[in-house]
Amino acid sequence: MRVVVTGASGFVGSALGRALQRKNGVDSVIGLVREEKTELGFATRAAGNLFEGSHWRECLYGADVVIHLAARAHVLNDGHEDPLTEFRRVNVDGSLRVAEAALKAGVKRFVFVSSIGVNGNQTSTSPFNELTPPGPVSDYAVSKWEAEQALSRFFSGTGVELVIVRPPLVYAGDAPGNFQRLMWLVARGLPLPFGSVDNQRSMIALENLVDFLICCARHPDAGGETFLVSDGEDYSLSEMLALLALGMRTRLVQLPFPLVLLQGVARLFGKQALVDQLCGSLQVDSNKARELLGWQTKVSARDALVDSGRSYARLTSKQSKL
């Protein structure tokens, strides 16, 4: 099996490429990047961005499976005049450009990594599953939902098997974004106002997501399916922080600050969306992935969170010595 990974220099893509390189049953893996990078541990090819040149078909020629990770992700303090249009340009139009090249190159399966945000940003009475009606809130999630629909229409009747994967927050010791900010806060050892937060969050460890994407590339029953996938263990924000602190060997103090007051302070500083994301519940039912594909997580959420804290402490210690 020959696999091409787009967005191969990113957080998930680089880990996926290395795992595919080691995987039995995978004959070759090529990672597509914007421009040549330092050695990633697997073969790469510069493909420019999603809109430059006409060589995407050439880049995908000979591949059996494309795992499409390249995307415009969440952008903090987005200064673009029309963020939704920019998300659509990259995540919808760009994905269709890759899909067209994949079809012309004879690719058999196209794995599209979407987002749990397609279903919404919070759950209340029951977890999201594959039958939950889409309810994207953010511009990013809207563009991912539109990309899913556009790809489904494009590949319909072509013989190319489309697989859609909607992961929640992906974490590891070198994770970017909000998870990195949480690790930074824990590492500082300062009292945190999350002791009263009693939410439940589904997440997925990087190692588990990578393993699931490889499963989607290989399993005969994955074709044409949509999957919501997680670690299968949900934690509150305060529990998550405690496990990170355990890995860092850092003393953690969490103050029982009332959530209503926390939200009020967040509104004053324009951070209500961030607090709602951290303190709200978002649960995922990933039984379909386990029952249809027989997939099991490689690492437990508890062990992965502790290891994330340990890895973050090791990485920051090395950086401080440079």
Secondary structure as a PSIPRED ss2 file (coil, helix, strand):
# PSIPRED VFORMAT (PSIPRED V4.0)

   1 M C   1.000  0.000  0.000
   2 R E   0.000  0.000  1.000
   3 V E   0.000  0.000  1.000
   4 V E   0.000  0.000  1.000
   5 V E   0.000  0.000  1.000
   6 T E   0.000  0.000  1.000
   7 G C   1.000  0.000  0.000
   8 A C   1.000  0.000  0.000
   9 S C   1.000  0.000  0.000
  10 G C   1.000  0.000  0.000
  11 F H   0.000  1.000  0.000
  12 V H   0.000  1.000  0.000
  13 G H   0.000  1.000  0.000
  14 S H   0.000  1.000  0.000
  15 A H   0.000  1.000  0.000
  16 L H   0.000  1.000  0.000
  17 G H   0.000  1.000  0.000
  18 R H   0.000  1.000  0.000
  19 A H   0.000  1.000  0.000
  20 L H   0.000  1.000  0.000
  21 Q H   0.000  1.000  0.000
  22 R H   0.000  1.000  0.000
  23 K C   1.000  0.000  0.000
  24 N C   1.000  0.000  0.000
  25 G C   1.000  0.000  0.000
  26 V C   1.000  0.000  0.000
  27 D C   1.000  0.000  0.000
  28 S E   0.000  0.000  1.000
  29 V E   0.000  0.000  1.000
  30 I E   0.000  0.000  1.000
  31 G E   0.000  0.000  1.000
  32 L E   0.000  0.000  1.000
  33 V E   0.000  0.000  1.000
  34 R C   1.000  0.000  0.000
  35 E C   1.000  0.000  0.000
  36 E C   1.000  0.000  0.000
  37 K C   1.000  0.000  0.000
  38 T C   1.000  0.000  0.000
  39 E C   1.000  0.000  0.000
  40 L C   1.000  0.000  0.000
  41 G C   1.000  0.000  0.000
  42 F C   1.000  0.000  0.000
  43 A E   0.000  0.000  1.000
  44 T E   0.000  0.000  1.000
  45 R E   0.000  0.000  1.000
  46 A E   0.000  0.000  1.000
  47 A C   1.000  0.000  0.000
  48 G C   1.000  0.000  0.000
  49 N C   1.000  0.000  0.000
  50 L C   1.000  0.000  0.000
  51 F C   1.000  0.000  0.000
  52 E C   1.000  0.000  0.000
  53 G C   1.000  0.000  0.000
  54 S C   1.000  0.000  0.000
  55 H C   1.000  0.000  0.000
  56 W H   0.000  1.000  0.000
  57 R H   0.000  1.000  0.000
  58 E H   0.000  1.000  0.000
  59 C H   0.000  1.000  0.000
  60 L H   0.000  1.000  0.000
  61 Y C   1.000  0.000  0.000
  62 G C   1.000  0.000  0.000
  63 A C   1.000  0.000  0.000
  64 D C   1.000  0.000  0.000
  65 V E   0.000  0.000  1.000
  66 V E   0.000  0.000  1.000
  67 I E   0.000  0.000  1.000
  68 H E   0.000  0.000  1.000
  69 L C   1.000  0.000  0.000
  70 A C   1.000  0.000  0.000
  71 A C   1.000  0.000  0.000
  72 R C   1.000  0.000  0.000
  73 A C   1.000  0.000  0.000
  74 H C   1.000  0.000  0.000
  75 V C   1.000  0.000  0.000
  76 L C   1.000  0.000  0.000
  77 N C   1.000  0.000  0.000
  78 D C   1.000  0.000  0.000
  79 G C   1.000  0.000  0.000
  80 H C   1.000  0.000  0.000
  81 E C   1.000  0.000  0.000
  82 D C   1.000  0.000  0.000
  83 P H   0.000  1.000  0.000
  84 L H   0.000  1.000  0.000
  85 T H   0.000  1.000  0.000
  86 E H   0.000  1.000  0.000
  87 F H   0.000  1.000  0.000
  88 R H   0.000  1.000  0.000
  89 R H   0.000  1.000  0.000
  90 V H   0.000  1.000  0.000
  91 N H   0.000  1.000  0.000
  92 V H   0.000  1.000  0.000
  93 D H   0.000  1.000  0.000
  94 G H   0.000  1.000  0.000
  95 S H   0.000  1.000  0.000
  96 L H   0.000  1.000  0.000
  97 R H   0.000  1.000  0.000
  98 V H   0.000  1.000  0.000
  99 A H   0.000  1.000  0.000
 100 E H   0.000  1.000  0.000
 101 A H   0.000  1.000  0.000
 102 A H   0.000  1.000  0.000
 103 L H   0.000  1.000  0.000
 104 K H   0.000  1.000  0.000
 105 A H   0.000  1.000  0.000
 106 G C   1.000  0.000  0.000
 107 V C   1.000  0.000  0.000
 108 K C   1.000  0.000  0.000
 109 R E   0.000  0.000  1.000
 110 F E   0.000  0.000  1.000
 111 V E   0.000  0.000  1.000
 112 F E   0.000  0.000  1.000
 113 V E   0.000  0.000  1.000
 114 S C   1.000  0.000  0.000
 115 S C   1.000  0.000  0.000
 116 I H   0.000  1.000  0.000
 117 G H   0.000  1.000  0.000
 118 V H   0.000  1.000  0.000
 119 N C   1.000  0.000  0.000
 120 G C   1.000  0.000  0.000
 121 N C   1.000  0.000  0.000
 122 Q C   1.000  0.000  0.000
 123 T C   1.000  0.000  0.000
 124 S C   1.000  0.000  0.000
 125 T C   1.000  0.000  0.000
 126 S C   1.000  0.000  0.000
 127 P C   1.000  0.000  0.000
 128 F E   0.000  0.000  1.000
 129 N C   1.000  0.000  0.000
 130 E C   1.000  0.000  0.000
 131 L C   1.000  0.000  0.000
 132 T C   1.000  0.000  0.000
 133 P C   1.000  0.000  0.000
 134 P C   1.000  0.000  0.000
 135 G C   1.000  0.000  0.000
 136 P C   1.000  0.000  0.000
 137 V C   1.000  0.000  0.000
 138 S C   1.000  0.000  0.000
 139 D H   0.000  1.000  0.000
 140 Y H   0.000  1.000  0.000
 141 A H   0.000  1.000  0.000
 142 V H   0.000  1.000  0.000
 143 S H   0.000  1.000  0.000
 144 K H   0.000  1.000  0.000
 145 W H   0.000  1.000  0.000
 146 E H   0.000  1.000  0.000
 147 A H   0.000  1.000  0.000
 148 E H   0.000  1.000  0.000
 149 Q H   0.000  1.000  0.000
 150 A H   0.000  1.000  0.000
 151 L H   0.000  1.000  0.000
 152 S H   0.000  1.000  0.000
 153 R H   0.000  1.000  0.000
 154 F H   0.000  1.000  0.000
 155 F H   0.000  1.000  0.000
 156 S C   1.000  0.000  0.000
 157 G C   1.000  0.000  0.000
 158 T C   1.000  0.000  0.000
 159 G C   1.000  0.000  0.000
 160 V C   1.000  0.000  0.000
 161 E E   0.000  0.000  1.000
 162 L E   0.000  0.000  1.000
 163 V E   0.000  0.000  1.000
 164 I E   0.000  0.000  1.000
 165 V E   0.000  0.000  1.000
 166 R E   0.000  0.000  1.000
 167 P C   1.000  0.000  0.000
 168 P C   1.000  0.000  0.000
 169 L E   0.000  0.000  1.000
 170 V E   0.000  0.000  1.000
 171 Y E   0.000  0.000  1.000
 172 A C   1.000  0.000  0.000
 173 G C   1.000  0.000  0.000
 174 D C   1.000  0.000  0.000
 175 A C   1.000  0.000  0.000
 176 P C   1.000  0.000  0.000
 177 G H   0.000  1.000  0.000
 178 N H   0.000  1.000  0.000
 179 F H   0.000  1.000  0.000
 180 Q H   0.000  1.000  0.000
 181 R H   0.000  1.000  0.000
 182 L H   0.000  1.000  0.000
 183 M H   0.000  1.000  0.000
 184 W H   0.000  1.000  0.000
 185 L H   0.000  1.000  0.000
 186 V H   0.000  1.000  0.000
 187 A H   0.000  1.000  0.000
 188 R H   0.000  1.000  0.000
 189 G C   1.000  0.000  0.000
 190 L C   1.000  0.000  0.000
 191 P C   1.000  0.000  0.000
 192 L E   0.000  0.000  1.000
 193 P C   1.000  0.000  0.000
 194 F C   1.000  0.000  0.000
 195 G C   1.000  0.000  0.000
 196 S C   1.000  0.000  0.000
 197 V C   1.000  0.000  0.000
 198 D C   1.000  0.000  0.000
 199 N C   1.000  0.000  0.000
 200 Q C   1.000  0.000  0.000
 201 R E   0.000  0.000  1.000
 202 S C   1.000  0.000  0.000
 203 M E   0.000  0.000  1.000
 204 I E   0.000  0.000  1.000
 205 A E   0.000  0.000  1.000
 206 L H   0.000  1.000  0.000
 207 E H   0.000  1.000  0.000
 208 N H   0.000  1.000  0.000
 209 L H   0.000  1.000  0.000
 210 V H   0.000  1.000  0.000
 211 D H   0.000  1.000  0.000
 212 F H   0.000  1.000  0.000
 213 L H   0.000  1.000  0.000
 214 I H   0.000  1.000  0.000
 215 C H   0.000  1.000  0.000
 216 C H   0.000  1.000  0.000
 217 A H   0.000  1.000  0.000
 218 R H   0.000  1.000  0.000
 219 H C   1.000  0.000  0.000
 220 P C   1.000  0.000  0.000
 221 D C   1.000  0.000  0.000
 222 A C   1.000  0.000  0.000
 223 G C   1.000  0.000  0.000
 224 G C   1.000  0.000  0.000
 225 E C   1.000  0.000  0.000
 226 T E   0.000  0.000  1.000
 227 F E   0.000  0.000  1.000
 228 L E   0.000  0.000  1.000
 229 V C   1.000  0.000  0.000
 230 S C   1.000  0.000  0.000
 231 D C   1.000  0.000  0.000
 232 G C   1.000  0.000  0.000
 233 E C   1.000  0.000  0.000
 234 D C   1.000  0.000  0.000
 235 Y E   0.000  0.000  1.000
 236 S C   1.000  0.000  0.000
 237 L H   0.000  1.000  0.000
 238 S H   0.000  1.000  0.000
 239 E H   0.000  1.000  0.000
 240 M H   0.000  1.000  0.000
 241 L H   0.000  1.000  0.000
 242 A H   0.000  1.000  0.000
 243 L H   0.000  1.000  0.000
 244 L H   0.000  1.000  0.000
 245 A H   0.000  1.000  0.000
 246 L H   0.000  1.000  0.000
 247 G H   0.000  1.000  0.000
 248 M H   0.000  1.000  0.000
 249 R C   1.000  0.000  0.000
 250 T C   1.000  0.000  0.000
 251 R C   1.000  0.000  0.000
 252 L C   1.000  0.000  0.000
 253 V C   1.000  0.000  0.000
 254 Q E   0.000  0.000  1.000
 255 L C   1.000  0.000  0.000
 256 P C   1.000  0.000  0.000
 257 F C   1.000  0.000  0.000
 258 P C   1.000  0.000  0.000
 259 L H   0.000  1.000  0.000
 260 V H   0.000  1.000  0.000
 261 L H   0.000  1.000  0.000
 262 L H   0.000  1.000  0.000
 263 Q H   0.000  1.000  0.000
 264 G H   0.000  1.000  0.000
 265 V H   0.000  1.000  0.000
 266 A H   0.000  1.000  0.000
 267 R H   0.000  1.000  0.000
 268 L H   0.000  1.000  0.000
 269 F C   1.000  0.000  0.000
 270 G C   1.000  0.000  0.000
 271 K C   1.000  0.000  0.000
 272 Q H   0.000  1.000  0.000
 273 A H   0.000  1.000  0.000
 274 L H   0.000  1.000  0.000
 275 V H   0.000  1.000  0.000
 276 D H   0.000  1.000  0.000
 277 Q H   0.000  1.000  0.000
 278 L H   0.000  1.000  0.000
 279 C H   0.000  1.000  0.000
 280 G C   1.000  0.000  0.000
 281 S C   1.000  0.000  0.000
 282 L E   0.000  0.000  1.000
 283 Q C   1.000  0.000  0.000
 284 V E   0.000  0.000  1.000
 285 D C   1.000  0.000  0.000
 286 S C   1.000  0.000  0.000
 287 N H   0.000  1.000  0.000
 288 K H   0.000  1.000  0.000
 289 A H   0.000  1.000  0.000
 290 R H   0.000  1.000  0.000
 291 E H   0.000  1.000  0.000
 292 L H   0.000  1.000  0.000
 293 L H   0.000  1.000  0.000
 294 G C   1.000  0.000  0.000
 295 W C   1.000  0.000  0.000
 296 Q C   1.000  0.000  0.000
 297 T C   1.000  0.000  0.000
 298 K C   1.000  0.000  0.000
 299 V C   1.000  0.000  0.000
 300 S C   1.000  0.000  0.000
 301 A H   0.000  1.000  0.000
 302 R H   0.000  1.000  0.000
 303 D H   0.000  1.000  0.000
 304 A H   0.000  1.000  0.000
 305 L H   0.000  1.000  0.000
 306 V H   0.000  1.000  0.000
 307 D H   0.000  1.000  0.000
 308 S H   0.000  1.000  0.000
 309 G H   0.000  1.000  0.000
 310 R H   0.000  1.000  0.000
 311 S H   0.000  1.000  0.000
 312 Y H   0.000  1.000  0.000
 313 A H   0.000  1.000  0.000
 314 R H   0.000  1.000  0.000
 315 L H   0.000  1.000  0.000
 316 T H   0.000  1.000  0.000
 317 S H   0.000  1.000  0.000
 318 K H   0.000  1.000  0.000
 319 Q H   0.000  1.000  0.000
 320 S H   0.000  1.000  0.000
 321 K H   0.000  1.000  0.000
 322 L C   1.000  0.000  0.000
